[in-house]
């Protein structure tokens, strides 16, 4: 049996969702690990096994792109929640 037949390929939309899920996993479930884990060859190889198209986001892209966007989303949710309340 060919082991490559066990690998599921992901379409473009699915790949984007996969990146988002991966970033949430790194910043959520793995929050106690350093972001440098994203550059470890073992993790990179494991993700290539899952899907050859997927590229592990770099520590730089997580800190300069993803985390600021996440921060802005949280601030906006807090502003909305605070503006719709009568008392704090």
C-alpha positions as CSV (number, residue, x, y, z in Angstrom):
1,X,0.0,0.0,0.0
2,X,1.4,3.4,-1.0
3,X,1.6,5.7,2.1
4,X,1.2,8.8,-0.1
5,X,-2.5,7.7,-0.6
6,X,-3.1,8.3,3.1
7,X,-2.2,12.0,2.7
8,X,-5.1,14.3,2.1
9,X,-4.5,17.3,-0.1
10,X,-6.2,20.6,0.7
11,X,-7.7,23.1,-1.8
12,X,-6.7,26.8,-1.7
13,X,-9.6,27.8,0.6
14,X,-8.9,24.8,2.9
15,X,-5.2,25.8,2.9
16,X,-6.0,29.3,4.1
17,X,-8.1,27.8,6.9
18,X,-5.3,25.4,7.7
19,X,-2.9,28.4,8.2
20,X,-5.4,30.1,10.5
21,X,-6.0,27.0,12.5
22,X,-2.2,26.4,12.8
23,X,-1.6,30.0,13.9
24,X,-4.4,29.7,16.5
25,X,-2.8,26.4,17.7
26,X,0.7,27.9,18.0
27,X,-0.6,31.0,19.9
28,X,-3.2,29.0,21.9
29,X,-2.4,25.4,22.8
30,X,1.3,25.9,22.4
31,X,1.5,29.3,24.1
32,X,4.0,28.1,26.7
33,X,6.5,27.1,23.9
34,X,8.7,29.7,22.3
35,X,7.7,30.8,18.8
36,X,11.0,29.6,17.6
37,X,9.4,26.2,17.4
38,X,8.0,27.2,14.0
39,X,11.5,27.1,12.6
40,X,12.3,23.6,13.9
41,X,13.0,21.1,11.2
42,X,11.0,18.4,13.0
43,X,7.8,20.5,12.9
44,X,8.4,21.6,9.3
45,X,8.9,18.0,8.2
46,X,5.8,16.9,10.1
47,X,3.7,19.6,8.5
48,X,5.0,18.6,5.0
49,X,3.8,15.1,5.8
50,X,0.3,16.4,6.5
51,X,0.2,18.4,3.2
52,X,3.1,19.3,0.9
53,X,1.5,22.7,0.0
54,X,1.4,23.9,3.7
55,X,4.3,26.0,4.8
56,X,4.8,26.6,8.5
57,X,4.5,30.4,9.1
58,X,7.7,32.0,10.4
59,X,8.1,33.5,13.9
60,X,8.4,36.9,12.2
61,X,5.1,36.6,10.3
62,X,3.3,35.4,13.4
63,X,4.6,38.3,15.5
64,X,4.4,41.0,12.8
65,X,1.1,40.0,11.1
66,X,-1.0,37.5,12.9
67,X,-0.7,38.7,16.5
68,X,-1.3,42.4,15.7
69,X,-4.4,41.4,13.8
70,X,-5.6,39.2,16.7
71,X,-4.9,42.1,19.1
72,X,-7.0,44.5,17.0
73,X,-9.9,42.0,16.8
74,X,-9.9,41.6,20.6
75,X,-9.7,45.4,21.1
76,X,-12.7,45.9,18.7
77,X,-14.7,43.2,20.5
78,X,-14.0,44.9,23.8
79,X,-14.9,48.3,22.5
80,X,-18.2,46.9,21.1
81,X,-19.0,45.2,24.4
82,X,-18.2,48.2,26.4
83,X,-20.2,50.6,24.2
84,X,-23.3,48.4,24.4
85,X,-23.3,48.2,28.2
86,X,-25.1,50.6,30.6
87,X,-22.7,50.0,33.5
88,X,-19.1,48.9,33.8
